Amino acid sequence: MFPHTEPLPLRGRTALVTGVSRRRGIGFAVARQFARLGADVFIHHYSPHDDDQPWGSDDLDAVRAGLRAELTPGAQLGDIGADLRDAASVPVVIEAARALTGRLDVLVCNHALSGGDGSILDMTAERLDAFWQTNARSTILLTREFAALHGGESAGSRPGERIERKGPFTQPTGRVFWMTSGQIHGPMPGEVAYAASKAVLAGLTTTVGAELLTLGIILNTIDPGPVNTGYLDPETTDRPLEEIEAWMRATPFGRYGEPDDPARLIGWLATDAGAWVVGQVLTTDGGLRLA
């Protein structure tokens, strides 16, 4: 864990983490990290996505119980299920999270559609739209709703116009985290729709990060590298593993990432100690891209 100047640096802050449906997932690890740092935690889940995957879904009651066990005294946990492909669900999720304590300080857009992808020869408008709606569009809309809670108003901006600056600020007014993927380091064969939707977020980080900063909100995008959440287990994988495992054995640490690896980074960035890191696409992969 990163060192903190306070034992519970997120006490009194409320964090929303999307895509928390399984205890092996990155979202669960992030939510657990926030709980350990003192935050009130609200999670979003959508189990039907995992029902259709080789690794399957988890028991949501066990997910909730696992997070409650990590809460610090007095902290609260809330949750909601929603299909974020439906744009109408976005403000409902944000408002439910805010209602937990009356405030919302941190947004982690961890949810993602995976599986059912293909090569460029397999692409259809429907397949591309499904990944765009889930991974990119909903993340942008969630961020818009979060910004509105922190004083952002639609100004009808034209290309080249900047949002009016509200600062200066003594402390950030909010934190937003997006999740991208390995498309920024090299090809992702057979994952054209997924890579396209995640590339949107990596490419948009600078623009949206600059706009959010006028409201005092910090945006950073995290590339966690290959994190085994079940999809890299031989019994539940959705891809051929032989080449991946051979490559992994040749990497510096010889292992896949674990959900706690990116969770520790996000937890630190959400504290006051991480406030000077702004508008970055950050890779936390143990040096895998250098292998």
Buried (B, 14 or more C-beta within 10 A) or exposed (E): EEEBEEEBBBBBBBBBBBBBBBBBBBBBBBBBBBBBBBBBBBBBBBBEBBEEBBBEBBEBEEBBEBBEEBBBEEBEBBBBBBBBBEEEBBBEBBEBBBEBBEBBBBBBBBBBBBBBBBEEEEBEEEBBBBBBBBBBBBBBBBBBBBBBBBEBEEEEEEEEEEBEEBEEBEEBBBBBBBBBBBBBBEEBEBBBBBBBBBBBBBEBBBEBBBBBBBBBBBBBBBBBBBBBBBBBBEEBBBBEEEEBEEEBEEBEEEBBBBBBBBBBBBBBBBBEBBBEEBBBBBBBBBEBBEB
